[in-house]
Amino acid sequence: MSVLQEGLPLLTPTTSNEVIYRGDHLLVAGMIPSGSKVLDVGCGDGDLLQLLETRGIDGRG
């Protein structure tokens, strides 16, 4: 199943209010159970942490 088929957003600016996340971030976020705590070392702009927050994961970076 592709990212588009799952209806998951990728973090990219769009003309609508839709947020689009990177495919690798979606893959990582899919491996982490909701309610987990995550330390993202080298988090850059925090895009992955933002995605994790939407899934009920406590992420720090």
Jmol script that loads the backbone (N, CA, C; Angstrom):
load data "model"
ATOM      1  N   MET A   1       0.857  -1.185   0.000  1.00  0.00           N
ATOM      2  CA  MET A   1       0.000   0.000   0.000  1.00  0.00           C
ATOM      3  C   MET A   1       0.892   1.234   0.000  1.00  0.00           C
ATOM      4  N   SER A   2       0.617   2.166  -0.881  1.00  0.00           N
ATOM      5  CA  SER A   2       1.427   3.372  -0.962  1.00  0.00           C
ATOM      6  C   SER A   2       0.991   4.393   0.072  1.00  0.00           C
ATOM      7  N   VAL A   3       1.815   5.405   0.265  1.00  0.00           N
ATOM      8  CA  VAL A   3       1.514   6.479   1.208  1.00  0.00           C
ATOM      9  C   VAL A   3       0.217   7.171   0.822  1.00  0.00           C
ATOM     10  N   LEU A   4       0.004   7.382  -0.460  1.00  0.00           N
ATOM     11  CA  LEU A   4      -1.218   8.059  -0.902  1.00  0.00           C
ATOM     12  C   LEU A   4      -2.446   7.200  -0.646  1.00  0.00           C
ATOM     13  N   GLN A   5      -2.335   5.882  -0.809  1.00  0.00           N
ATOM     14  CA  GLN A   5      -3.455   4.995  -0.551  1.00  0.00           C
ATOM     15  C   GLN A   5      -3.836   4.998   0.927  1.00  0.00           C
ATOM     16  N   GLU A   6      -2.865   5.145   1.814  1.00  0.00           N
ATOM     17  CA  GLU A   6      -3.136   5.166   3.240  1.00  0.00           C
ATOM     18  C   GLU A   6      -3.756   6.492   3.664  1.00  0.00           C
ATOM     19  N   GLY A   7      -3.669   7.506   2.820  1.00  0.00           N
ATOM     20  CA  GLY A   7      -4.233   8.808   3.152  1.00  0.00           C
ATOM     21  C   GLY A   7      -3.416   9.563   4.186  1.00  0.00           C
ATOM     22  N   LEU A   8      -2.124   9.255   4.289  1.00  0.00           N
ATOM     23  CA  LEU A   8      -1.268   9.931   5.250  1.00  0.00           C
ATOM     24  C   LEU A   8      -0.607  11.135   4.601  1.00  0.00           C
ATOM     25  N   PRO A   9      -0.509  12.248   5.326  1.00  0.00           N
ATOM     26  CA  PRO A   9       0.106  13.444   4.753  1.00  0.00           C
ATOM     27  C   PRO A   9       1.636  13.401   4.775  1.00  0.00           C
ATOM     28  N   LEU A  10       2.282  14.114   3.856  1.00  0.00           N
ATOM     29  CA  LEU A  10       3.738  14.299   3.794  1.00  0.00           C
ATOM     30  C   LEU A  10       4.033  15.766   4.045  1.00  0.00           C
ATOM     31  N   LEU A  11       5.065  16.089   4.839  1.00  0.00           N
ATOM     32  CA  LEU A  11       5.309  17.475   5.241  1.00  0.00           C
ATOM     33  C   LEU A  11       5.887  18.307   4.095  1.00  0.00           C
ATOM     34  N   THR A  12       5.008  18.936   3.332  1.00  0.00           N
ATOM     35  CA  THR A  12       5.356  19.803   2.214  1.00  0.00           C
ATOM     36  C   THR A  12       4.274  20.867   2.107  1.00  0.00           C
ATOM     37  N   PRO A  13       4.662  22.124   1.865  1.00  0.00           N
ATOM     38  CA  PRO A  13       3.624  23.155   1.729  1.00  0.00           C
ATOM     39  C   PRO A  13       2.705  22.860   0.553  1.00  0.00           C
ATOM     40  N   THR A  14       1.414  23.029   0.750  1.00  0.00           N
ATOM     41  CA  THR A  14       0.443  22.849  -0.322  1.00  0.00           C
ATOM     42  C   THR A  14      -0.450  24.076  -0.367  1.00  0.00           C
ATOM     43  N   THR A  15      -1.294  24.145  -1.370  1.00  0.00           N
ATOM     44  CA  THR A  15      -2.188  25.282  -1.497  1.00  0.00           C
ATOM     45  C   THR A  15      -3.326  25.224  -0.487  1.00  0.00           C
ATOM     46  N   SER A  16      -3.652  24.033   0.005  1.00  0.00           N
ATOM     47  CA  SER A  16      -4.713  23.894   1.002  1.00  0.00           C
ATOM     48  C   SER A  16      -4.083  23.820   2.392  1.00  0.00           C
ATOM     49  N   ASN A  17      -4.882  23.539   3.391  1.00  0.00           N
ATOM     50  CA  ASN A  17      -4.380  23.401   4.758  1.00  0.00           C
ATOM     51  C   ASN A  17      -3.772  22.024   5.005  1.00  0.00           C
ATOM     52  N   GLU A  18      -3.730  21.183   3.989  1.00  0.00           N
ATOM     53  CA  GLU A  18      -3.192  19.831   4.095  1.00  0.00           C
ATOM     54  C   GLU A  18      -1.683  19.888   4.354  1.00  0.00           C
ATOM     55  N   VAL A  19      -1.213  19.047   5.277  1.00  0.00           N
ATOM     56  CA  VAL A  19       0.219  18.920   5.550  1.00  0.00           C
ATOM     57  C   VAL A  19       0.680  17.602   4.961  1.00  0.00           C
ATOM     58  N   ILE A  20       1.811  17.612   4.275  1.00  0.00           N
ATOM     59  CA  ILE A  20       2.332  16.404   3.641  1.00  0.00           C
ATOM     60  C   ILE A  20       3.665  16.058   4.279  1.00  0.00           C
ATOM     61  N   TYR A  21       3.774  14.838   4.848  1.00  0.00           N
ATOM     62  CA  TYR A  21       4.991  14.383   5.528  1.00  0.00           C
ATOM     63  C   TYR A  21       5.866  13.549   4.600  1.00  0.00           C
ATOM     64  N   ARG A  22       7.154  13.526   4.882  1.00  0.00           N
ATOM     65  CA  ARG A  22       8.118  12.720   4.120  1.00  0.00           C
ATOM     66  C   ARG A  22       7.838  11.236   4.316  1.00  0.00           C
ATOM     67  N   GLY A  23       8.079  10.464   3.280  1.00  0.00           N
ATOM     68  CA  GLY A  23       7.826   9.029   3.325  1.00  0.00           C
ATOM     69  C   GLY A  23       8.635   8.298   4.387  1.00  0.00           C
ATOM     70  N   ASP A  24       9.916   8.679   4.559  1.00  0.00           N
ATOM     71  CA  ASP A  24      10.742   8.011   5.563  1.00  0.00           C
ATOM     72  C   ASP A  24      10.256   8.323   6.975  1.00  0.00           C
ATOM     73  N   HIS A  25       9.737   9.530   7.182  1.00  0.00           N
ATOM     74  CA  HIS A  25       9.188   9.885   8.485  1.00  0.00           C
ATOM     75  C   HIS A  25       7.932   9.076   8.780  1.00  0.00           C
ATOM     76  N   LEU A  26       7.101   8.862   7.756  1.00  0.00           N
ATOM     77  CA  LEU A  26       5.898   8.055   7.928  1.00  0.00           C
ATOM     78  C   LEU A  26       6.254   6.622   8.286  1.00  0.00           C
ATOM     79  N   LEU A  27       7.304   6.105   7.662  1.00  0.00           N
ATOM     80  CA  LEU A  27       7.750   4.747   7.950  1.00  0.00           C
ATOM     81  C   LEU A  27       8.202   4.619   9.401  1.00  0.00           C
ATOM     82  N   VAL A  28       9.011   5.557   9.858  1.00  0.00           N
ATOM     83  CA  VAL A  28       9.502   5.544  11.244  1.00  0.00           C
ATOM     84  C   VAL A  28       8.329   5.693  12.214  1.00  0.00           C
ATOM     85  N   ALA A  29       7.450   6.655  11.954  1.00  0.00           N
ATOM     86  CA  ALA A  29       6.319   6.902  12.847  1.00  0.00           C
ATOM     87  C   ALA A  29       5.401   5.686  12.935  1.00  0.00           C
ATOM     88  N   GLY A  30       5.299   4.940  11.856  1.00  0.00           N
ATOM     89  CA  GLY A  30       4.473   3.739  11.847  1.00  0.00           C
ATOM     90  C   GLY A  30       5.030   2.615  12.703  1.00  0.00           C
ATOM     91  N   MET A  31       6.311   2.663  13.035  1.00  0.00           N
ATOM     92  CA  MET A  31       6.955   1.623  13.852  1.00  0.00           C
ATOM     93  C   MET A  31       6.865   1.897  15.344  1.00  0.00           C
ATOM     94  N   ILE A  32       6.438   3.103  15.706  1.00  0.00           N
ATOM     95  CA  ILE A  32       6.460   3.510  17.113  1.00  0.00           C
ATOM     96  C   ILE A  32       5.041   3.504  17.670  1.00  0.00           C
ATOM     97  N   PRO A  33       4.803   2.738  18.734  1.00  0.00           N
ATOM     98  CA  PRO A  33       3.456   2.693  19.317  1.00  0.00           C
ATOM     99  C   PRO A  33       3.068   4.026  19.955  1.00  0.00           C
ATOM    100  N   SER A  34       1.792   4.355  19.866  1.00  0.00           N
ATOM    101  CA  SER A  34       1.265   5.561  20.516  1.00  0.00           C
ATOM    102  C   SER A  34       1.540   5.489  22.014  1.00  0.00           C
ATOM    103  N   GLY A  35       1.896   6.625  22.605  1.00  0.00           N
ATOM    104  CA  GLY A  35       2.213   6.675  24.027  1.00  0.00           C
ATOM    105  C   GLY A  35       3.683   6.481  24.332  1.00  0.00           C
ATOM    106  N   SER A  36       4.489   6.172  23.308  1.00  0.00           N
ATOM    107  CA  SER A  36       5.923   5.978  23.497  1.00  0.00           C
ATOM    108  C   SER A  36       6.624   7.316  23.685  1.00  0.00           C
ATOM    109  N   LYS A  37       7.855   7.246  24.192  1.00  0.00           N
ATOM    110  CA  LYS A  37       8.718   8.418  24.294  1.00  0.00           C
ATOM    111  C   LYS A  37       9.893   8.217  23.346  1.00  0.00           C
ATOM    112  N   VAL A  38      10.235   9.277  22.588  1.00  0.00           N
ATOM    113  CA  VAL A  38      11.271   9.180  21.567  1.00  0.00           C
ATOM    114  C   VAL A  38      12.235  10.354  21.696  1.00  0.00           C
ATOM    115  N   LEU A  39      13.532  10.076  21.579  1.00  0.00           N
ATOM    116  CA  LEU A  39      14.553  11.118  21.509  1.00  0.00           C
ATOM    117  C   LEU A  39      15.088  11.120  20.085  1.00  0.00           C
ATOM    118  N   ASP A  40      14.897  12.215  19.373  1.00  0.00           N
ATOM    119  CA  ASP A  40      15.363  12.363  18.001  1.00  0.00           C
ATOM    120  C   ASP A  40      16.641  13.192  18.016  1.00  0.00           C
ATOM    121  N   VAL A  41      17.783  12.523  17.925  1.00  0.00           N
ATOM    122  CA  VAL A  41      19.082  13.206  17.921  1.00  0.00           C
ATOM    123  C   VAL A  41      19.358  13.674  16.494  1.00  0.00           C
ATOM    124  N   GLY A  42      19.642  14.956  16.344  1.00  0.00           N
ATOM    125  CA  GLY A  42      19.854  15.517  15.011  1.00  0.00           C
ATOM    126  C   GLY A  42      18.534  15.746  14.300  1.00  0.00           C
ATOM    127  N   CYS A  43      17.554  16.289  15.012  1.00  0.00           N
ATOM    128  CA  CYS A  43      16.185  16.397  14.504  1.00  0.00           C
ATOM    129  C   CYS A  43      15.988  17.473  13.442  1.00  0.00           C
ATOM    130  N   GLY A  44      16.991  18.284  13.197  1.00  0.00           N
ATOM    131  CA  GLY A  44      16.854  19.326  12.169  1.00  0.00           C
ATOM    132  C   GLY A  44      15.741  20.298  12.499  1.00  0.00           C
ATOM    133  N   ASP A  45      14.785  20.434  11.587  1.00  0.00           N
ATOM    134  CA  ASP A  45      13.662  21.360  11.779  1.00  0.00           C
ATOM    135  C   ASP A  45      12.556  20.775  12.655  1.00  0.00           C
ATOM    136  N   GLY A  46      12.659  19.518  13.025  1.00  0.00           N
ATOM    137  CA  GLY A  46      11.660  18.893  13.889  1.00  0.00           C
ATOM    138  C   GLY A  46      10.455  18.344  13.156  1.00  0.00           C
ATOM    139  N   ASP A  47      10.586  18.112  11.859  1.00  0.00           N
ATOM    140  CA  ASP A  47       9.465  17.597  11.072  1.00  0.00           C
ATOM    141  C   ASP A  47       8.990  16.235  11.581  1.00  0.00           C
ATOM    142  N   LEU A  48       9.924  15.344  11.889  1.00  0.00           N
ATOM    143  CA  LEU A  48       9.547  14.022  12.407  1.00  0.00           C
ATOM    144  C   LEU A  48       8.875  14.159  13.761  1.00  0.00           C
ATOM    145  N   LEU A  49       9.391  15.027  14.613  1.00  0.00           N
ATOM    146  CA  LEU A  49       8.796  15.225  15.934  1.00  0.00           C
ATOM    147  C   LEU A  49       7.366  15.742  15.813  1.00  0.00           C
ATOM    148  N   GLN A  50       7.118  16.602  14.848  1.00  0.00           N
ATOM    149  CA  GLN A  50       5.769  17.123  14.616  1.00  0.00           C
ATOM    150  C   GLN A  50       4.829  15.983  14.230  1.00  0.00           C
ATOM    151  N   LEU A  51       5.284  15.104  13.357  1.00  0.00           N
ATOM    152  CA  LEU A  51       4.479  13.957  12.947  1.00  0.00           C
ATOM    153  C   LEU A  51       4.210  13.033  14.133  1.00  0.00           C
ATOM    154  N   LEU A  52       5.239  12.768  14.924  1.00  0.00           N
ATOM    155  CA  LEU A  52       5.069  11.886  16.077  1.00  0.00           C
ATOM    156  C   LEU A  52       4.034  12.449  17.043  1.00  0.00           C
ATOM    157  N   GLU A  53       4.046  13.752  17.226  1.00  0.00           N
ATOM    158  CA  GLU A  53       3.084  14.394  18.133  1.00  0.00           C
ATOM    159  C   GLU A  53       1.650  14.164  17.666  1.00  0.00           C
ATOM    160  N   THR A  54       1.427  14.186  16.354  1.00  0.00           N
ATOM    161  CA  THR A  54       0.071  13.960  15.830  1.00  0.00           C
ATOM    162  C   THR A  54      -0.400  12.541  16.087  1.00  0.00           C
ATOM    163  N   ARG A  55       0.524  11.640  16.375  1.00  0.00           N
ATOM    164  CA  ARG A  55       0.194  10.233  16.611  1.00  0.00           C
ATOM    165  C   ARG A  55       0.237   9.858  18.086  1.00  0.00           C
ATOM    166  N   GLY A  56       0.294  10.853  18.965  1.00  0.00           N
ATOM    167  CA  GLY A  56       0.255  10.578  20.393  1.00  0.00           C
ATOM    168  C   GLY A  56       1.559  10.061  20.964  1.00  0.00           C
ATOM    169  N   ILE A  57       2.672  10.442  20.327  1.00  0.00           N
ATOM    170  CA  ILE A  57       4.004  10.020  20.764  1.00  0.00           C
ATOM    171  C   ILE A  57       4.734  11.228  21.328  1.00  0.00           C
ATOM    172  N   ASP A  58       5.349  11.054  22.499  1.00  0.00           N
ATOM    173  CA  ASP A  58       6.092  12.138  23.158  1.00  0.00           C
ATOM    174  C   ASP A  58       7.505  12.162  22.585  1.00  0.00           C
ATOM    175  N   GLY A  59       7.774  13.095  21.685  1.00  0.00           N
ATOM    176  CA  GLY A  59       9.082  13.191  21.036  1.00  0.00           C
ATOM    177  C   GLY A  59       9.846  14.429  21.494  1.00  0.00           C
ATOM    178  N   ARG A  60      11.141  14.245  21.723  1.00  0.00           N
ATOM    179  CA  ARG A  60      12.039  15.343  22.086  1.00  0.00           C
ATOM    180  C   ARG A  60      13.217  15.337  21.136  1.00  0.00           C
ATOM    181  N   GLY A  61      13.741  16.520  20.844  1.00  0.00           N
ATOM    182  CA  GLY A  61      14.874  16.577  19.937  1.00  0.00           C
ATOM    183  C   GLY A  61      15.776  17.742  20.231  1.00  0.00           C
TER     184      GLY A  61
END
end "model"
wireframe off; spacefill off
backbone 0.3
color backbone group
